[in-house]
Amino acid sequence: MEHDVPFDPSLDLSEPRAPVSAPLRPRTQALASAVRILVIDDEPSFVSGLTQLLRRDGYTVDTAANGTAALTQLQAQCYDVLLCDLRMPDLDGPALYARLLHQYTSLSQRVIFLTGDTLSADSTAFLAQCAQPWLPKPCNAEAIRRAIQQVLQAVALRPARMEARKAFPMLPPAE
């Protein structure tokens, strides 16, 4: 298999072993075309491969090399999903997430963390505390696709849950 970008072993973009049904793929791409994703990571080859995958799936994708660059882009553009590395120079994933909680509250629920650091106590504690989806590096294309769909579905359900709580105040709070 030839790669357009230098191979990065931390990103396995191989297709899943199980075939995807033909009717499902076009519908997914049609929905993806309206979704804008910001990839925040300081590893150029990882970003390039991930961007290529997401664009091939029909998403509109922008990139930022760290949290500071991401904040600049968030001032100019709205994003549906943020794929964010945990460890980066300048402003890392946890610091960016803290800023999102204060400045862009609704975006804080649209973050998917990516990390090669799954063993440190700090990373483990942060990921448990923020309760956002996360993927270990390396990860495959299907895991990335599932995580994006999970975030998009969760965000789509929130307004419906809020309306239901207004209409039926006895309902328990959403998880």
URRAZI-V793373 format. One record per residue. N is the residue number from 1. RES is the residue in one letter. SS is DSSP state (~ for helix, > for strand, _ for the rest). PSI is psi in degrees with one decimal (999 if undefined). Layout:
BEGIN
n=N res=RES ss=SS psi=PSI
n=N res=RES ss=SS psi=PSI
END
This chain:
BEGIN
n=1 res=M ss=_ psi=130.3
n=2 res=E ss=_ psi=147.4
n=3 res=H ss=_ psi=141.2
n=4 res=D ss=_ psi=-21.7
n=5 res=V ss=_ psi=161.4
n=6 res=P ss=_ psi=139.6
n=7 res=F ss=_ psi=131.1
n=8 res=D ss=_ psi=112.4
n=9 res=P ss=_ psi=-13.1
n=10 res=S ss=_ psi=-7.3
n=11 res=L ss=> psi=111.2
n=12 res=D ss=> psi=99.8
n=13 res=L ss=_ psi=19.3
n=14 res=S ss=_ psi=147.3
n=15 res=E ss=_ psi=154.3
n=16 res=P ss=_ psi=155.4
n=17 res=R ss=_ psi=-36.3
n=18 res=A ss=_ psi=133.8
n=19 res=P ss=_ psi=145.1
n=20 res=V ss=_ psi=133.9
n=21 res=S ss=_ psi=143.6
n=22 res=A ss=~ psi=-42.5
n=23 res=P ss=~ psi=-28.5
n=24 res=L ss=~ psi=-38.6
n=25 res=R ss=~ psi=-49.8
n=26 res=P ss=~ psi=-37.8
n=27 res=R ss=~ psi=-43.1
n=28 res=T ss=~ psi=-43.8
n=29 res=Q ss=~ psi=-36.6
n=30 res=A ss=~ psi=-42.0
n=31 res=L ss=~ psi=-35.6
n=32 res=A ss=~ psi=-30.0
n=33 res=S ss=_ psi=-25.1
n=34 res=A ss=_ psi=-0.8
n=35 res=V ss=_ psi=129.2
n=36 res=R ss=> psi=128.6
n=37 res=I ss=> psi=137.9
n=38 res=L ss=> psi=120.3
n=39 res=V ss=> psi=120.8
n=40 res=I ss=> psi=106.3
n=41 res=D ss=_ psi=146.0
n=42 res=D ss=_ psi=3.6
n=43 res=E ss=_ psi=102.1
n=44 res=P ss=~ psi=-41.3
n=45 res=S ss=~ psi=-35.5
n=46 res=F ss=~ psi=-47.2
n=47 res=V ss=~ psi=-44.2
n=48 res=S ss=~ psi=-46.9
n=49 res=G ss=~ psi=-44.0
n=50 res=L ss=~ psi=-42.4
n=51 res=T ss=~ psi=-42.7
n=52 res=Q ss=~ psi=-45.0
n=53 res=L ss=~ psi=-50.4
n=54 res=L ss=~ psi=-39.8
n=55 res=R ss=~ psi=-38.1
n=56 res=R ss=~ psi=-32.2
n=57 res=D ss=_ psi=-5.7
n=58 res=G ss=_ psi=2.2
n=59 res=Y ss=_ psi=153.6
n=60 res=T ss=> psi=126.9
n=61 res=V ss=> psi=131.8
n=62 res=D ss=> psi=162.2
n=63 res=T ss=> psi=156.4
n=64 res=A ss=> psi=139.8
n=65 res=A ss=_ psi=-12.3
n=66 res=N ss=_ psi=177.4
n=67 res=G ss=~ psi=-35.0
n=68 res=T ss=~ psi=-45.9
n=69 res=A ss=~ psi=-36.1
n=70 res=A ss=~ psi=-43.6
n=71 res=L ss=~ psi=-38.5
n=72 res=T ss=~ psi=-44.5
n=73 res=Q ss=~ psi=-32.8
n=74 res=L ss=~ psi=-25.0
n=75 res=Q ss=~ psi=-24.9
n=76 res=A ss=~ psi=-18.8
n=77 res=Q ss=_ psi=147.2
n=78 res=C ss=_ psi=141.2
n=79 res=Y ss=_ psi=146.2
n=80 res=D ss=_ psi=-31.4
n=81 res=V ss=> psi=140.8
n=82 res=L ss=> psi=122.0
n=83 res=L ss=> psi=113.0
n=84 res=C ss=> psi=126.6
n=85 res=D ss=> psi=149.0
n=86 res=L ss=_ psi=-42.3
n=87 res=R ss=_ psi=112.3
n=88 res=M ss=_ psi=156.1
n=89 res=P ss=_ psi=165.6
n=90 res=D ss=_ psi=-82.5
n=91 res=L ss=_ psi=109.2
n=92 res=D ss=_ psi=179.5
n=93 res=G ss=~ psi=-50.4
n=94 res=P ss=~ psi=-39.2
n=95 res=A ss=~ psi=-40.1
n=96 res=L ss=~ psi=-43.4
n=97 res=Y ss=~ psi=-41.3
n=98 res=A ss=~ psi=-40.8
n=99 res=R ss=~ psi=-39.5
n=100 res=L ss=~ psi=-41.2
n=101 res=L ss=~ psi=-32.9
n=102 res=H ss=~ psi=-37.3
n=103 res=Q ss=~ psi=-33.3
n=104 res=Y ss=_ psi=64.8
n=105 res=T ss=~ psi=-44.9
n=106 res=S ss=~ psi=-29.8
n=107 res=L ss=~ psi=-25.6
n=108 res=S ss=~ psi=-23.6
n=109 res=Q ss=~ psi=1.3
n=110 res=R ss=~ psi=13.8
n=111 res=V ss=> psi=135.8
n=112 res=I ss=> psi=122.5
n=113 res=F ss=> psi=144.6
n=114 res=L ss=> psi=133.7
n=115 res=T ss=> psi=142.6
n=116 res=G ss=_ psi=-4.4
n=117 res=D ss=_ psi=78.8
n=118 res=T ss=_ psi=0.5
n=119 res=L ss=_ psi=-24.0
n=120 res=S ss=_ psi=144.5
n=121 res=A ss=~ psi=-37.8
n=122 res=D ss=~ psi=-46.9
n=123 res=S ss=~ psi=-46.6
n=124 res=T ss=~ psi=-44.1
n=125 res=A ss=~ psi=-43.5
n=126 res=F ss=~ psi=-47.9
n=127 res=L ss=~ psi=-37.0
n=128 res=A ss=~ psi=-39.9
n=129 res=Q ss=~ psi=-42.3
n=130 res=C ss=~ psi=-24.4
n=131 res=A ss=_ psi=24.0
n=132 res=Q ss=_ psi=153.8
n=133 res=P ss=_ psi=149.5
n=134 res=W ss=> psi=153.9
n=135 res=L ss=> psi=137.6
n=136 res=P ss=> psi=148.1
n=137 res=K ss=_ psi=130.0
n=138 res=P ss=_ psi=155.6
n=139 res=C ss=> psi=159.3
n=140 res=N ss=> psi=170.1
n=141 res=A ss=~ psi=-40.5
n=142 res=E ss=~ psi=-37.4
n=143 res=A ss=~ psi=-40.5
n=144 res=I ss=~ psi=-45.6
n=145 res=R ss=~ psi=-43.9
n=146 res=R ss=~ psi=-43.1
n=147 res=A ss=~ psi=-42.0
n=148 res=I ss=~ psi=-46.3
n=149 res=Q ss=~ psi=-37.9
n=150 res=Q ss=~ psi=-46.1
n=151 res=V ss=~ psi=-45.4
n=152 res=L ss=~ psi=-40.3
n=153 res=Q ss=~ psi=-41.2
n=154 res=A ss=~ psi=-41.6
n=155 res=V ss=~ psi=-39.3
n=156 res=A ss=~ psi=-32.1
n=157 res=L ss=~ psi=-24.7
n=158 res=R ss=~ psi=-48.8
n=159 res=P ss=~ psi=-37.7
n=160 res=A ss=~ psi=-40.2
n=161 res=R ss=~ psi=-38.8
n=162 res=M ss=~ psi=-42.9
n=163 res=E ss=~ psi=-40.6
n=164 res=A ss=~ psi=-39.4
n=165 res=R ss=~ psi=-35.4
n=166 res=K ss=~ psi=-42.1
n=167 res=A ss=~ psi=-35.4
n=168 res=F ss=_ psi=81.6
n=169 res=P ss=_ psi=-12.0
n=170 res=M ss=_ psi=-6.4
n=171 res=L ss=_ psi=144.2
n=172 res=P ss=_ psi=154.7
n=173 res=P ss=_ psi=151.2
n=174 res=A ss=_ psi=149.4
n=175 res=E ss=_ psi=999
END
